[in-house]
Amino acid sequence: MTDSPIRLLLADDHPVVRAGLRAVLETEPGLVVVAEAATAEEAVTRAAEGDVDVVLMDLQFGKGMNGAEATARITARPGGPRVLIVTTYDSDADTLPAIEAGATGYLLKDAPPEDLAAAVRTAATGRTTLAPAVAERLMNRLRMPGTALTRRETEVLALVAEGLSNQAVGARLHLTEGTVKSHLVRIYGKLGVDSRTAAVATATDLGLIRR
């Protein structure tokens, strides 16, 4: 069993990124890229074919399904492959949905090649690898649970950061305007601010949302 290569699926909408990952990983003994996917939907379909051990998944794919949704679908299948997120995004708005979706690891695209190969091997065994910035943020959330935003609060604030009104945020997330206001009141309390602008600025500085 130990002699079997780890079979990889590269899921990213940028051909240059996929080529770069392939170039790095195929020089590593015991790793073989068996397929590539340019969309999250394609990754879900290809991962179900049974000949992939680890999916290297980006988070953003332009239109359609995102990487967190694809991760949830892939990991929901019994005996499905492990998913290692490889992305440029490290805010809570990105990391939490992916980890909740069942990702085995989370790495940033600027990771050294040896870290990437090690993370793939770790993921194949079902153990977790987290980029240092991501691990530190998760530890801080555990240490200071009172200041951590929930996933819904993060979604609300990310839309506020895009300039949406409470009414528009509610429409996007299928919430009433009153519910959006309640979320904002809790967000203000957690972040120690008293305005939308200050909440967005503070959350951006803390890496809770990305601009």
Phi, psi and omega in degrees: 000321183294339181278348181290134178291154174275120186265129190244146170242126180260116182245106181200142183276359178255114180304325181295321179293316179299319179296321179294316178297317179299315181299319180290312189285327184284350174275351183270131178297139175083004177242134178222130177275116182262343182196161174231154177222136181263349177228160179293322179299317179298321180297318180298314181297314184291323181294337183279355185282349170092002181244024180238135178262320182223132173258127172266112193244127169281167181262326184248129183233037181064237181278163175086202183296146175262177185293326179293317178298316180297320179300315180299319181290320181292315184283345179285340182280130178301132179073013180288168180289162172284155178240126176248115179285129175231107190212174176265353189260132180230017178283161177303325182299336179262313188290318186296311178300323181292318180290319176298329182285350176109013178299137180280330180211167183216113184234150176264151187294344178271010179295143176300149181308321182293328177291322179297312180297318180295321180295323178296314180295321178295315180299322182299332179271357180088007178265162190261139169235129178237138173303143183308318181297322180289316179299318181296319181293320179295321177297319179296323177297320180290324180288325185235065184299333181295334182260353182284133177279143174289169179299319180293319178297321178296318179297315180300312184292325178297322179287324174300320179297332177282357178096010181283144175285167177303319181297317181291322176299316179300317180297319182293321185259005180059046177238158174285160178298324178296321178295319177300315179299320179298317177300317182295321178299317178294321179298314180302316181297316181293322184269352179069039181233172182225019178209161178299316182298315180293322180297315180296315182297315181295315181295324178293315178300323182277355180078019180281327175226162175248145179283000000 
